[in-house]
Amino acid sequence: MSTTQNEQQLEKNIETPEVESTDDTPVTAETTETETTAETTVTPVEDVTPKEEVETPVSETSPEESPEATITALTEQIEALQNKLQDQAQQYDLLKNSHIRLTAEFDNYRKRTAKEKQDLEIVVKRNTIGELLSVVDNFERARNTINPANDGEALIHKSYQGVYKNLVDSLKRLGVSPMRPEGQAFDPLYHEAMLREYTDEYPEGTVIEELMRGYMLGDQVLRHAMVKVAAPKPTDSSEETESSTSDETTSAE
């Protein structure tokens, strides 16, 4: 019996081992687990030995093409770009010349059109005013020939002279100006000689009298002035020659 009890007591001691406590703190199951965890956890010790930097050598890769081939390719590219640039420059010159030519043609067309328009306006104006010059001539003849004898005629004369003045003022606004050829040298560009008068009072070729007034439209002749031109008197020898010529003609008949 005693042997059996000793064996049972030994088994109990093995199953629940005694824990020795160094202080008076009661031992609990949580404390036991914490101690067990602390015993089983192993903190790794870092290696503080400095690592040596290992330089990896860069392997030099050899190019696939040789330097001569690269230079040749770049030279070909430069030549192609230069040719392209030259073509673009030629095209630019062509377009520039075309633009300059078109601009000049348009400017010439504009000037020509403006000149034609101006000439057409002058032609129309000349034709219209030319038809009115005969009316102006009649007014001037009436002013020079009519002498009013009483107050009634004077009133009529004054009324149509007012119409004449308005007509002349309108012609002036249109650019019409009368010629004043008396005392000037005869000029076929402006004058038309109707008579010649032998006189010593004026030099030969001088306009003595204006028979019909001429008019200018701007710097162009609207109507030539009909004039009388001075001519030198014949000398005695020329008179004898003329008389002898007439006598010979009479005897021959």
C-alpha angles and dihedrals in degrees: 000000000000090000092053092051092050092054092050091048090051092052091052091052091053094049094050111033118200117249117211114220120203094201138036094259110121115246115237134182092253091054090050092051092048091052092046091051092048090051094049097043111090116198109215114233112231116232104241093185107123113249116237114236108238113206113215109216114235110234112225109231114212114229117251092231128050121243091251091057091048092050090048092051092048091048091052091050091050091050091049091050091047091051090049091049090050091051090049090049091051091049090049091051091050092050092045093051090046091051092049091049093048091047092051092047091050091048091050090047091050092049092045091049092048090049092049090048091050092047091049091051090050092049092050091046092048093050092048096045092043089063090053096051092078089057089051090050092053091051090051093049090050092050092051098043106035117082110183112228099194142017094271094055090045090054091051091046091051093048097054091041086059089055089049091052092051090050093050092048090052091051090050091054088054090055099262117144129176122238122241103202101159111121094009127115115265111264117185089206090066107014136060114203112224101164139018122212124196108227142143094210095080132038118256113279095023119138107243102178139007110229096181123013119247125214137209126211104205104307094336128090111252095180130355117242115245106223146173114238128208119241129187118258115254117254125237093259091053090048091051090048091050092047093048090048090052091048092051090049091051094049092048090056 
